[in-house]
């Protein structure tokens, strides 16, 4: 089948993680504050795409300790037909207690 004639599919949702999520490591500091700390959230699509879609991800909320600067990065990695990983990162002396994000996947 010619993939250029397949209809577009769009999936989206809201997700998040926090200190209540197993393995959350963004609220504690490393001995070396220059080390980037990251936490990955696995997102599985309700229905798979024919090929890896384009994924847009946006930060919609966060809870960061008030004593330090709010250093926060959210990006989609390991994008496949069935899902992706949302990687939340921080660095220096920032303590992150919770992050919320929305994502949208567009593809065939």
C-alpha positions in Angstrom: 0.0 0.0 0.0 1.3 3.5 -0.8 2.0 5.2 2.5 1.4 8.7 1.0 -2.3 7.8 0.7 -2.7 6.9 4.4 -4.8 9.3 6.5 -3.1 11.3 9.2 -3.6 10.2 12.8 -3.3 12.5 15.8 -3.0 11.3 19.4 -2.5 13.5 22.4 -2.7 13.3 26.2 -1.4 14.9 29.4 1.1 13.1 31.7 3.3 13.8 34.6 5.6 12.5 37.3 6.6 13.6 40.8 8.2 12.6 44.1 5.4 10.0 44.4 6.7 8.3 41.2 9.0 5.3 41.8 12.6 6.2 41.0 12.1 10.0 40.9 15.5 11.5 41.4 15.1 15.2 40.6 14.3 16.4 44.1 17.7 15.3 45.6 21.0 16.9 44.8 24.1 15.0 43.6 27.5 15.6 45.3 28.6 17.2 42.0 25.9 19.8 41.2 27.1 20.1 37.6 25.8 16.6 36.9 22.6 16.7 34.9 19.8 14.6 36.6 17.2 13.0 34.3 14.0 11.0 34.8 12.2 9.2 32.0 8.5 8.7 31.6 7.5 6.0 29.1 4.5 7.0 27.0 2.7 4.2 25.1 0.3 5.2 22.3 -3.3 3.8 22.6 -3.0 2.7 19.0 0.4 2.3 17.1 1.3 4.3 14.0 2.5 2.9 10.7 5.9 4.5 11.3 7.4 6.8 13.9 5.3 9.9 14.2 6.4 13.5 14.9 6.0 14.1 18.6 5.5 17.6 20.1 5.9 17.9 23.9 5.2 20.9 26.1 5.6 21.7 29.7 2.3 22.6 31.4 3.2 22.6 35.1 6.0 22.1 37.6 6.8 22.3 41.3 10.3 23.5 41.9 12.0 24.4 45.2 11.8 28.2 45.7 15.4 28.5 47.0 17.0 27.9 43.7 16.6 28.8 40.0 14.0 26.8 38.0 16.2 24.8 35.6 14.0 22.3 33.7 14.0 20.6 30.3 11.5 18.2 28.8 12.1 16.4 25.6 10.7 13.4 23.6 13.3 10.7 22.9 13.3 7.1 21.5 10.2 7.8 19.3 8.8 4.7 17.7 5.5 3.5 16.2 4.3 2.4 19.6 5.4 5.3 21.9 8.3 7.4 23.2 10.1 8.5 26.3 9.6 11.9 27.9 12.9 12.8 29.5 12.7 15.4 32.2 16.0 16.9 33.2 17.5 19.4 35.6 20.9 20.5 36.8 22.9 22.5 39.3 21.1 22.9 42.6 17.6 22.9 41.3 15.2 20.6 43.1 12.1 19.5 41.1 9.2 17.9 42.9 6.7 17.5 40.1 6.4 18.0 36.3 3.3 17.9 34.1 3.4 17.9 30.3 1.2 17.5 27.3 2.2 15.7 24.2 0.8 15.3 20.7 1.9 12.7 18.1 1.1 13.2 14.4 1.7 10.5 11.8 0.2 7.9 9.6 
